[in-house]
Amino acid sequence: MKTQLLAAVALATTISAWAADPAPTAQPIAHTNAQGLTEEQVIESFRADLMSKRADIMAKGLTLSADQAAKFWPQFEQYQKEQDAIVDEQINAIQAYADNYKELDDEEALAYVKATLARDQKMLELRKKWLEKFQKAVPAKVAARAIQLDRRLSNVAQIQLSQQIPLVK
């Protein structure tokens, strides 16, 4: 169970390219763990691969001039770094939840859900902040499209992730 959740977390929380590619299964985690890698190394490997795919989808979804691209992409990389901090919180919470979801009491269940909602709010605030910054680098429509693409990728990833995480018992 924990291995499957780690695979789902690693794949989904990187706001991956599932919009373009089929969702990977848990087999890569099991195979990689057989090679002696830690869970953190597996997650980081998935993150790097999928962030590359995410950037590719974003690049294909945005039409940027050379000047716009020179201004936008460094900002987008910073945005991703800030987003990663929130994603790391989610990974840690899901790992703890995977270990204990069958035994959660009422207080712990509420705390888990409230923390999830708080992370959702952080992500919303981050997007608002970066929408403003993106508008200084590119036209408003391009900035809006970038946030839309990012949200769509995030939503697809969250749907995939939610299918792997059991509900509170």
Backbone torsions as a table, in degrees:
resi	resn	phi	psi	omega
1	MET	NA	-48.9	-177.9
2	LYS	-63.7	-38.8	178.8
3	THR	-62.7	-41.9	178.0
4	GLN	-64.5	-41.5	178.3
5	LEU	-64.7	-40.9	178.2
6	LEU	-62.2	-40.4	177.2
7	ALA	-62.7	-44.6	180.0
8	ALA	-64.4	-43.2	179.6
9	VAL	-63.4	-47.9	-178.2
10	ALA	-59.2	-38.9	-177.5
11	LEU	-81.1	-47.6	-172.3
12	ALA	-77.1	-40.5	-173.7
13	THR	-76.4	-7.9	173.5
14	THR	-83.4	7.7	-179.9
15	ILE	52.9	61.4	-163.4
16	SER	-76.7	-172.7	-176.7
17	ALA	-94.3	28.9	179.9
18	TRP	-61.9	-20.5	178.0
19	ALA	-64.2	-25.8	-178.1
20	ALA	-106.6	-30.0	-176.0
21	ASP	-120.0	152.8	175.2
22	PRO	-63.5	150.2	179.9
23	ALA	-67.5	128.8	175.9
24	PRO	-67.3	157.4	179.0
25	THR	-96.1	-177.2	-178.3
26	ALA	-75.6	-9.5	-176.7
27	GLN	-56.5	-39.4	179.8
28	PRO	-59.7	-35.1	178.3
29	ILE	-63.2	-49.7	-178.3
30	ALA	-60.8	-43.3	-179.5
31	HIS	-64.5	-45.8	-178.8
32	THR	-65.8	-41.6	178.1
33	ASN	-61.1	-32.2	176.8
34	ALA	-63.5	-22.1	178.1
35	GLN	-85.6	1.4	174.8
36	GLY	89.1	14.8	178.1
37	LEU	-82.6	149.8	176.7
38	THR	-76.8	164.5	177.3
39	GLU	-59.0	-39.0	-179.9
40	GLU	-63.7	-40.4	178.6
41	GLN	-66.0	-39.1	178.4
42	VAL	-64.2	-47.2	-179.8
43	ILE	-61.4	-44.1	-179.1
44	GLU	-65.0	-37.3	177.1
45	SER	-63.0	-46.9	177.0
46	PHE	-61.8	-43.1	-178.3
47	ARG	-59.1	-48.0	-178.6
48	ALA	-61.5	-45.2	179.9
49	ASP	-62.7	-46.0	-174.9
50	LEU	-77.1	-28.2	175.0
51	MET	-66.7	-34.6	175.7
52	SER	-63.4	-44.2	178.3
53	LYS	-65.2	-38.6	178.9
54	ARG	-61.8	-46.1	178.9
55	ALA	-61.4	-37.5	178.3
56	ASP	-63.7	-44.0	178.3
57	ILE	-63.7	-42.8	178.4
58	MET	-61.8	-44.0	-179.3
59	ALA	-62.5	-40.6	179.0
60	LYS	-70.6	-27.9	-177.5
61	GLY	-86.1	-13.2	-179.5
62	LEU	-114.9	137.7	174.8
63	THR	-105.1	106.7	-176.2
64	LEU	-120.2	138.5	170.9
65	SER	-71.6	169.2	179.1
66	ALA	-60.3	-41.1	179.4
67	ASP	-65.3	-43.9	178.7
68	GLN	-63.7	-43.3	-179.6
69	ALA	-61.7	-40.8	179.8
70	ALA	-62.7	-30.4	178.6
71	LYS	-87.3	-38.4	-172.5
72	PHE	-75.4	-49.3	-170.5
73	TRP	-62.3	-39.6	174.9
74	PRO	-62.0	-36.6	176.9
75	GLN	-66.4	-42.5	-179.3
76	PHE	-62.9	-38.4	177.4
77	GLU	-62.3	-40.4	177.2
78	GLN	-65.9	-41.3	176.5
79	TYR	-57.4	-45.3	179.3
80	GLN	-61.2	-40.0	179.3
81	LYS	-62.3	-42.5	178.4
82	GLU	-67.7	-36.5	177.9
83	GLN	-65.7	-37.3	179.6
84	ASP	-59.2	-34.8	179.0
85	ALA	-62.2	-40.5	178.2
86	ILE	-69.6	-41.0	178.9
87	VAL	-62.3	-40.2	178.4
88	ASP	-61.9	-38.3	174.9
89	GLU	-60.1	-41.8	-179.6
90	GLN	-65.3	-43.2	178.8
91	ILE	-58.9	-48.1	-179.8
92	ASN	-61.2	-42.1	-180.0
93	ALA	-65.5	-41.2	-179.1
94	ILE	-69.3	-37.5	176.8
95	GLN	-62.1	-43.8	178.1
96	ALA	-65.4	-40.7	178.8
97	TYR	-63.4	-42.4	-179.6
98	ALA	-59.9	-33.9	179.6
99	ASP	-74.5	-24.4	-168.3
100	ASN	-130.9	2.5	-169.5
101	TYR	-59.7	-28.6	-179.3
102	LYS	-74.1	-23.2	-175.5
103	GLU	-109.1	8.3	-177.9
104	LEU	-63.5	136.3	171.8
105	ASP	-89.1	179.1	-176.8
106	ASP	-57.3	-45.7	-177.9
107	GLU	-63.0	-43.7	179.9
108	GLU	-67.1	-38.7	178.4
109	ALA	-62.8	-46.0	178.1
110	LEU	-64.2	-39.6	179.3
111	ALA	-62.3	-41.7	178.6
112	TYR	-61.7	-47.9	-178.1
113	VAL	-67.3	-41.0	178.4
114	LYS	-63.3	-38.9	177.4
115	ALA	-65.7	-36.9	176.3
116	THR	-62.1	-46.1	179.0
117	LEU	-64.0	-36.7	177.7
118	ALA	-64.6	-40.1	176.8
119	ARG	-66.3	-38.9	175.3
120	ASP	-58.5	-43.2	179.6
121	GLN	-64.9	-41.5	177.2
122	LYS	-59.2	-42.1	-179.6
123	MET	-65.2	-41.4	177.4
124	LEU	-60.6	-46.8	179.9
125	GLU	-63.6	-38.4	177.6
126	LEU	-62.4	-44.7	179.5
127	ARG	-63.5	-41.4	177.5
128	LYS	-59.8	-46.6	-179.5
129	LYS	-59.6	-46.9	-176.0
130	TRP	-76.6	-25.2	173.1
131	LEU	-59.3	-44.1	177.8
132	GLU	-61.8	-44.4	-179.7
133	LYS	-66.8	-42.4	179.8
134	PHE	-60.5	-36.3	-179.0
135	GLN	-64.0	-21.7	177.6
136	LYS	-80.5	-18.2	-178.0
137	ALA	-101.3	-31.8	-176.3
138	VAL	-137.4	164.7	176.7
139	PRO	-57.7	154.0	-176.5
140	ALA	-55.5	-39.6	-179.7
141	LYS	-64.5	-37.6	178.7
142	VAL	-68.9	-42.5	177.7
143	ALA	-61.3	-43.7	179.2
144	ALA	-62.8	-43.3	179.6
145	ARG	-63.4	-38.4	178.9
146	ALA	-61.3	-44.4	178.5
147	ILE	-66.5	-40.1	177.7
148	GLN	-60.6	-46.9	179.4
149	LEU	-60.9	-45.1	179.6
150	ASP	-60.4	-44.0	179.0
151	ARG	-63.2	-42.0	-179.9
152	ARG	-62.8	-44.8	177.9
153	LEU	-62.0	-41.4	178.2
154	SER	-63.3	-43.6	-179.3
155	ASN	-63.5	-42.1	177.9
156	VAL	-62.3	-44.4	179.6
157	ALA	-63.2	-41.7	-179.9
158	GLN	-65.4	-37.3	176.6
159	ILE	-63.6	-45.9	178.3
160	GLN	-60.0	-44.5	-179.1
161	LEU	-64.0	-44.7	-176.9
162	SER	-63.3	-26.4	177.7
163	GLN	-71.2	-19.7	-178.0
164	GLN	-96.9	-16.7	-175.4
165	ILE	-99.7	121.4	179.2
166	PRO	-67.9	150.8	176.0
167	LEU	-72.4	158.4	176.7
168	VAL	-58.2	136.2	-179.9
169	LYS	-95.0	NA	NA
